[in-house]
Amino acid sequence: MTSPLDAKLVGTPKQLAAYEKNLGISTVGDLLSHYPRQYADRGDLSAISDLPLDETVTIIAEVVKTAERRMQNRPGSILDVTITDGHGFLSLTFFNQPHRRKDLPPGARGLFSGKVTMYKEQFQLTNPDYEIFEEQQGQTEAEARDWASMPVPIYRATASIPSWKIRKAIGANLDTLPPLDDPVPAEIRSLRKLMTYSTALDRIHRPLKDLDWRAARKSLRFQEAFVLQAALLQQRNKLRQVATTPRVGGAMLEAFDAALPFTRTNDQVKVGDEITRDLAAEVPMNRLVQGEVGSGKTLVALRAMLAVAQSGGQSALLAPTEVLAHQHFRSIVRSLGPELSAKLRPVILTGQLPMAQRKKAMLAAVSGGSSIIVGTHALLGESVGFFDLGLVVVDEQHRFGVEQRETLRLKGVTPPHVLVLTATPIPRTVAMTVFGDLDISTIAELPSGRSPIVSHFVPLDQNPGQIRRVWATAAAEIDKGHQVFVVCPAIDAKQVEPGEELEDAPPGKPSANVTDLLASLSHNELFAGRRIAQLHGRMTGDEKDATMQSFAAGEIDILVATTVIEVGVDVPNASTMVILDADRFGVSQLHQLRGRVGRGGVPGKCLFVTRAEPETLARERVEAVTETLDGFVLAERDLELRKEGDVLGNNQSGGRSSLRLLRAWKDGKLIAEAREIAAAMLADDPALERHQPLRDALARRLDAESEAYLSKN
């Protein structure tokens, strides 16, 4: 199973540390799968006007002139080199390095790499790295043209490891690399006109013409999809090979259904039937239920818990936040009613509970005294055990990793059934890529009586005065007896909630924050005498829970919060949400936030306030959410806007989402084809005894994921 790709990189300790820390590269395989992000011709010149400020770049340019000058206030000299793309100019500044002058004569072309800064209104690279192209002497005109058009791979690099150093390191390893076993069988490669693995690696890093790297990317992209889908299908098959305890509903579930004050929607019935069949089987359920906010996912999960409890088993519900855990706990107790609650004795376990309460909850879980245990990450602790864990419910799966789901699953004496819930609708290609080991159910139908939410786009870039109308709208809703959420990206002027601020947020503009806004609204005459409170992640669990209970009880008119209220918070009287600096959030996050209003008989209203400029990606996100309430349409739009981005983040899938060349947003057909081929192969040869290279590739993938998990824990 050992492969040349598993070998550790060779180099000085300093070099190896830099590669691992900055690029996540520690093995030959890591290095060779660090594919070029683009290719340039030696005859091409990059657009200097498009260079991003304060980022490390690699460009091809031509030296125009050099000039040396003495420093004014200290000994030494400065060498100024001007380079051009044929339109704009960029300054290279070298301190006390006069010898660089002979390397950089006017007319020399090469790669230049460094961090882009601004000096005297001109772009500048300070002490950059560079590699000058060495034109071959005595070339014919045709040879010179070929040389000039030869693709130059440009890699994602850092200031300490420029692109050409990566290229040279890759070249040195390719020169000594023996032929590699190919996980894609020869007959499939032939049918799809793909290169061998070894050839594709060489051509993607050392192409002689554009056709080389294009064909190599095609081959490696299919291989990535094929191995990924085989791994997901193998995991799915592995789970189905172990026996579990069938769980069948009975009197408790019948009593619960009879007491429901409403009729279940068609989708709720359909998904409930799918779960019932899974629970009654002797193989563990592994199902994802996706549905809009308020579509009834918690209801179908609670019915599953009752079926498990009927057979003496326990259910554990894992929630991402303490606010949501407490909300679920109260909702479950309320939905069960006094009689069933007394029988099932639900308990809650979170990290911020007083020690006495934690011990009591842990004892109820391990002794079997409680049939339903609701909790946060505290459920994953080594000291937490269960008497007969029959069902694991993971709420808001995008907040957790595969490893966390697995940690909880392994606490069962026999393999428990697993039910994963998400209110973030998932495009089909992403579902195949991330959740390919799960069966997927969808609840698209909303319960009757839900009022539609009206969304308003409020741009402040040209008319800052519109914010007064926003607050007037909020005040009018409070006058009607309703309540208002106001959401900010930051807690205060210096602290942003972890994971909230997007990388492409407008630079130089401070985010709206809870602390300052709370003070501002308290002095706003529109809200004189109104009850205003705050909620954010820096508060203790008890403080957050008390605040949410007060808001739910109608004791607070305006709740100024960060996205701790993003999921699960249910306040039927909350009619309006104002999201400030809405461009600082993602599409799915905005859709989740909007779902907090309009949950009762009160019509919902959401105002998306933004300072983002027109035709920017940040503004497009907000406009997209304003235009539709359909989360599935938004999921596809989000994928188009952000590509994978956070959709395939590590939180969702552990080590499995680090796609190299595969792109779920455009490779859906390829992913589906690869899955079909992998499924047929596994059906014919479940142990892959006739496909040893693929078997070895899957084993290496599993080893890499395990190592990554252990390193994080």
N, C-alpha and C positions, 0 to 999 in steps of 0.2 A: 504493500500500500504506500510505501515511502516513495515520494516523487522528488525529482530535482527541484521542483518549485517550493518544496518545504524547507530547503536549505536556508540557513541564516545568511544574511548579507555579510560580506567581508568588508572591513574598513577599520579605521581608528575608532576608539570608543566615542570620541567627540562627533565624528561623522555619523556613526550609527545612531547615537542619541538624537541628533538633529533630524535624521530621516524619520525616526519613530515618533518623536514629539510633534514635528511640524506637518508630516505627511501621512502618518500612520503606517509607515513602511518598515517592516523588520525582516521579511523573507524575500527570496528571489521571486516567488510568486506575487507578493505584494508589489514589488517593483515593476515586474513585467505587465501587471494588470493596471498600472498607473498610466492609462492610455493618453495620448496627446489630446488636448482640448481643441486644438485647431492646427491647420497646416498653412504655411506661407511659402511663396516662391522666393528664391534669392533675389529675383528681379523686382519683386513687389515692394512697395513702401507702405507702412501702416499709417492710418489716419491719426495724426497727433491730436487733432481737435476733438477726437472721441475718447481720449484717455481719461479714466476716472481719477479724481483727486484723492490723495491719501491712500491709494492702493498700489500694491506691487504689480508691475506690468513687465511684459517682455514684448519688444517691438523690433521690426526690421526698419532701419533708417540709414541715411547716408550722411557722412561728416561733411560739413560746409566749411568750417574754419576752426582754428584753435588759437587761444591767446593766453599768455601767462602774465600774472600780475602779483605784486608783493602784497602781503597782508598789511593793513594799516596799523593795527595796535599790538601786533606780536610778530615774532620771527616766522618766516616761512612764506610759501607762495600758494596761489590758487590757480589752477588750470581750468579755464573755461573752454568748453567744446560745444559748438553749435551743430545740431543735426537736424535733418529735414525729411519730410515725407513728400516733398515736391510742392506742398501748399503751405503748411505751417512749420514752425520751428520749435525746437526743444533744447533747453540748455542742460549740459552735463557739467557738474562742478566737482573737481577733484582737489582735495586739500593735501598739500605737501607731497604731491606725486608727479613731479615734472617729467618723469620718464614715460608717462602715458602719452606724451606728445608724439613720440615716434611710432607708437602703435596706432595712432588715430590721424593719419594725414588726410587732408581734404580729398574727397572722392571715395574714401573707403566705405564699404557697406558691411553691415553686420547686425547681430542681435544685441540689443541693449536692454538691461534689466535693472529695475530699481523702483523705489517708492516715489510716486508722483507728488511733488509739492509745488507751491506757488511762491515765486520770489519776484518782486517788482512787476506784478501782473503778467508773468510769463511762467509756463510750466517748466519744472526743473527736476532732474534726477541728481541726487547728491551721492558721490562716490559709487556710481553704479558698476555692476559687472557688465562685461561685454565679450562678445566673440566676433572677431572680424573674419568675414569670408575670405578664404585664400583661393583666388582664381588660379586655375592651372595655366602655366605658361605653355605657349605653343599650341593652344587649342585651335581647331578649325572653327569657322563661324557656326557651323551646325552643332559642334560639340559645346561651344560656348552657350548657345541657346538652350541646349539640353541641360547644361549645368545650372543656368539661371532659372529654369523652370522646375528643377528638382524640388519636390516638396520638403520643407523644413518643419519637422514636428515641433510644436510649442506646447509645453506641459504646464499644468498647474504647479506653480513653484512658490518659493518664499525668498525673502531677501538674502538668507544665508545659503540657499540651495537654488541657484538660477536654473532656468530651463535647460541650457546646454550641458550643465553638469549632470542633470538627470539623464539626458540623452546619451552622454558618454558612459554613464554607469550602466544603462540599459544595454548599450552596444557591447560593452565588455562581457556582460552576462550572457547575451545572445550568442556571442562567439564561442563560449564554452558549454553551451546548453546542449545536452544530448537530445535525440528525437523524443518527443513526448507522446505518451499514450493519449488517445483522443476519446473523450467521453461520448462523442457523437459517433455512432456506428458508421462504418464505411458506406453501407448501402443508403443510409439517409443523407450522408454528405454528397454522394454521387447524385442522388435524386434531386437534391436542392442546389447542386452545383456550388458546394462549399469547399473552402480550403481545409487542409489538415490543420490541427491545432498549432503545430510548430511553424508551419508556413505562415499562418495568419498572424502569429505573434511577431514574426520577423518583418512581415510586410506592413504591419500597422505602425511599427516603430522605425523601419528603414525603407520607406517606399522610394522607388525610382521614378514613379509617375503617379498621378492622382488615382488612376485606375487601381493601383496596388492597394492603397489604404482603404479605398471604398469597398473593394472585395473583401479585405481583411475584416473590416468592421461588420460587414454583412455576416461573415462566418462566425465571428466572436459573439455577435448579438444573438444569433440563433443558439449558439452553445450556451450562453448565459440563460436564455429563456428555457431551454431544454433541461439543464441541470436544476434550475430553480423549481420548475414544475415537477420534475421527478422527485425532488426532495420533499416537496409539499405533499405529493401523492403518496410517497413512501411513508411519511409521518401519519397521514390519514389512515393508510392501510394497517400500519403498526398498531394504532389505537384500537382498530376494529378487530384485532386478533386476540385481545385480552378480554376475559369475561368480567362482567360486573353484575351487580344485583339489580334485577328488574324492579321498577317502581311503578305501581299501579294505583291510581286514585280510587277513592271509595267514599265513605259517608262524609268525611270532612270536606272533600272537594264538592260533593253534591250540596251540602249545607251552605257552603260559601257561595256557589253559583245561584242557589235559590234566594239568597239574601241580597244579591246585587241589585242596586236601585236603578239599573239601566240595562239595556240589551247590548250584548257584545256586538261589535261590528263584524262584518263578514271576514275581514282580514284577521281580526283577533281570533275568530273561531277557527279559521284555516290554519293559522300559525299554531294555535293551541292544540289542534289535532296533530300537527306534525311533531310537536314536542311530546304529546301523549304517546305516540307511536315509538318515538326514540326512547322514552323513559321505560317503556314496557319491554324493550329488547334486552338481550343479554350482552350486548356490546355497548360501550359508553357512548352516550350522546356527545357530539362536539358541534354545536350549532351556534351560528351568529344570527341574531334578530336585529335587523336595522329598520328604523322607522322614524317618522317625523316626531318632533317635540310634541308630547301630549297625545300620541297615537295609541298608547296603551301597552307599551313594552313591559312596564312594571307589573301590570295586571297579569300578563301571560307568564311572567316569571314567578309571581306569587302563587298562581295556580299550579305551577310545576313544583313549588316548594311544598304545597299541600299534598300532592301525590307522593312525594318522597316521605313526608311525615307520616302518611298513612301506613307505610311499611316499616316505621320505626327509625327511619333515617333522618339525617340532619342536612340543612342547607346553609351555605355560607355565602353572603352577598358582599362583594368587595366593591367599595365606592372610592372615588378618587380624592374626595375632600371630606373633612369633618362636617361641614355644613350639609353636604349631600347625604352623608351617612346618617346624621340625626334626622334629616328630612325623611329618608327611606324608613328609618325605624318607626317614627311616629305614624307615617302613612300605613305601614304594615299593621301596626297595632290597631289603628283606626279601622282599616279595611277588614281585619279579622273579626273585630267585635269582641266583647267581653268573654264570651264562652270559648271561642277558638283560641284567643290570646292566652287564656288560663291554661288550656291544654298544651299549647306549643311553647309558651314562655319565651318569647323573643327577647334577645339581649343585644346590647351594642358594645363594641370594643374598639376604642380609638387610642392613639398615642397620648392624648392629653387628658384622658380620664384620670381621676384620683386613683392612686394605687389600690385602695380597698375595693373600688368598683371594678377595676381591671381584673383583680384576682377573682372576684365573684363571677364576672363574665367568663373568664378562662375556665373556672371550675365547672360552670354550667355547660360549657362546650365539651370539655374532656370527659365529663361524667355522663353526658347524654341528657342532662336535665333540661336543656334548651334544644328545641328543634330548628330554630332559625337564629343564626348569628349574623348580625350586620356589623361591618367594620371597614376601616381604612387599611393602609399598609400594615397596621398593627397585627392584622390577621396572619401575615406572612412570617411573623417572628418564630424562632425555633421553639420557644417555650409554649406556643399555642398549639394545642392538640384537639382532636375531635373523637367522640365515641364511635360514630358511624357516619362519616361524611358521605352523603349520597349525591349531593348536587352542589356545584360551584357556579355562582352567578357573578359575572364580571360586568359591572355597569360602566358605561363610557369607556369602551375598550381602547380608544385612541389615547387615553391617559396612562395606559399600562403597557408593559412589554410582554412578549410571549413567555419570557422566563418567569415573570410574576404569576401569570396564569398557571404555569407548570408547577411552581413552588406550592401553590395552594392545592392543586390537584393531587400532588404527591402526599398530602396529609391524610388521604383516605386509606383505610385498611384495604379495601378493594377499590379499583379505579372509579372515582365518582363521575357522574354525568357533568358536562360542562355547557353552560349557556352564557353566551357573550351578547351584551346589549350595546347598541350604539345609536345615538340620535344624529350622528353625522353620516348622511347617506353616502354610499361608496360607489363610485363608477365601477362597472363590471370588470374592466381591465385591472383596476387597482385591487378589487376583491380577489381576482384570480392570482394576483402577484403577492399580496400580503396575507390573505385569509384562505389560501387554496387548500388548507387542511381542514376547513370548516364547511359544514352544510350551511346554506344561507337562506333565511326566511325574511320576507319583507312585509311590513305593515305600512301601506301607503294611505289607507283610508282613515280619516280623522273621525272621532266620535261626533254624533249629532249634537248641536247646541254650541259647538265651538265657534266663536265669532271670528271672522277674518280680521287679520291685522293690516292696518293701513300704514304704508311706509312712506316717509318723506325724506327726500334728499336735500340737505341744507348746506350749500357751499358758502364758505366765508371768505374765499380768496379775493372776490371782487366786491362783496357787500358784507363787511364785518357786522353791520348793524342788525343783520338777521337774527343774531343770537338773542336780541331782546324779544323777538316774536316767539322764539323757542321757549323762553321762560314764561312768557304770557300764556302760551298754550298749556304748559305744565300747571300754572296757577289756576287756569280755568278748569282743568280736570280735578284738581284738589277741591275747588269750590263745588263740584258735583258730588263730592264725597268719595272720590277715588284716590288712589295712591300712585306715586311716581318713582321709577328707578332712574338714577343718573349714573352712567358708567364712565369711568376715566381709565386711561392706560396705566397711570402711575399712582403710587401711594402718596408721594410728595415730590417736590421738585428734584430730588436726588435719587429716589428709589423707585424702580419699576418692578412690578410683580414678575417673578421668574417666568420666562417664556412668553411674556405678553408683547413686548415691543418687537415689531418686525424689522428685518435687516434693511428693507428698502424704505423705512420711514423717512420722511423729509428731514434732511440734515439741518441743524442749526435752529430748529424750532422746538422749544421745550413742550413736553406733553402736558395736557390737562391733568391735574392731579387732585386726589381726594382732599388732601389737607387744605390747599388754597381754595378749592371750590366750596368746601364746607363753610369756610369763613366768608366767602363772597356771597353765597346764598343766604347766610344768616343775616347779612346786612342789606339784602335786597328787599325793598319795600313790598314787592309782590308777594313775598313769603313771610310777611310780618305775622308773628303769632303761630306760624306753622312749626310742626315737630320735624326736625331734620336730624338724621343720624348717619353714621359712617359704617362701612364694612370693608375690611381688607385683610390680606394674609398675614399682617404683622400682629393682628389681635389674637388673643388666646382662643382656644376652642370654646371655652365657656362663654367668652365675650361674643364670639361670632354667633353661637347658638342662641344666646339670650336676645341679641339684636334681631335675628331672623324671626324668632318667636314673637317679638314685639311688633315687627313689621307685619307678620301674618295675622296678628290679632287686631290690626288697624290702629295701633298706638303710635305709629310713625307715618308721617305724610310723605316725606321724601327720603329715600335711601340713596346716599352717595357712595358708590362702591367701585371696586375693581372687578375683574372677571371671576371672583370667587362665587358670584351668583350665576355663572354661565350655565350650569347644568343642574337640573333637578329641583330648583327652587320653585315652589308652587304657592302663589299668592293670588287667589281669584279676583280680589278687588283691585289689583294693580293694573291700571288701564294704559299707562304711558311709560315709554322708556326713551330717554335721551342718551345717545352714545356720542360723547365728545371725542374729537380726533379719531373718528371712525376708521380713517385710513390706516391707523396703526394696528388694526386687527385683520385677521384673515377672513375669507369668505365664510367658511364653516363656523368660525367663532361668532361672526356677526349674526348669522342665521340662528345659532344657538341662543345668543343673548336675546334676540327679538322674540324667541319663543317663550320668554318669561312673562309676557303680557298677553291679554286676551284669553286667559285660561278659564275664566268663569263666563257668566252671562254678559260681562262688560266688554264692549268692543275694544280691541287693542290698537294702540297707535305707537309707532316707533319713528323717532327723528334721528337720522344719521347726519351728524354735524362734522364737516371736514374742512380743512384748510389746504388740502392737496390741490395742486395745479391741474388744469385740464390736460387730457391726453397722457397722464402718467399712470403707471400700473396701479399705484396706491389708490388713485381716484376711480379707476376702472372697477376695482374690487367693490367699492362702496356702491357705485352705480349698478353693478350686477345684482347685488343683494336687494337694492331698492326696487328693481324691476320685476322680481318674481318672489312668490312665497313657496315655490316648489323646490324642496331641498335636493331632489335628485337632479333637477336641471342645474341648480347651483353647484352641485358636486362636479358635474361635467365641466361647467364654466370655470370652476376653481382649478381643475386639473389643467385646463387650457392656459389659464393665466400664470399659474405658479409652476407648471410642469409637475414633477413629483413633490419637490420641496417638503413641506411638513406632512403632506399626504402620506409619504413613505418615510416618515421620520423614525428614529430609533425607538421612540416610545411605543410605536405600534408593533414593531416586528423584531425587536432585538437586533441581531446581526444580519437578519435576512433581507433587509431593505436597502443595503448599500449597493444599489445597482451601479454597474460600471458603464455599460453602453446601452442597456435596455431602457426604454422609456415607455412607461405605462400609458402616457397620454397619446402616443402615436403608434405604439407597437402592439395594439390590442389584437390584431389579426394574427401576428406572429406568436404572441403569447398563447392564444387559443390553439393554434396549430401545434405548437410545441407541447402543450398539455395533452392534446389528443394522441400524439405520437408516444409521449412518455407513458400515458395510461395504457395504451395497447401493449407496449413493451413490458410493463409491470404485470399486466394481466396474463401475458404469455410466460413470463419468467419473473415471478414475484421476488425471488432472492437475487436476481440479476447474476445468476451463475454463468450465463453465457455472455454477459456484458461486464466483464471485470473492470475495464477502465471507468465505466460509469459508476459502478459500485464503489471503486476507490475514490472517485471524485466526490460522491455523496458522503463517504466516511470522512474525508478531509474537511468537507464543509461543516459536518457535525462537530468535528474536533475543534475547528476554528470558532464556531459559535459557543461551544462549551468554554473554551479558553477566554473568549471575550466576556462571557458571563461571569466567570470566576474572577477575572481581573477587575470587574466593576463591583464585585461583592466581597 
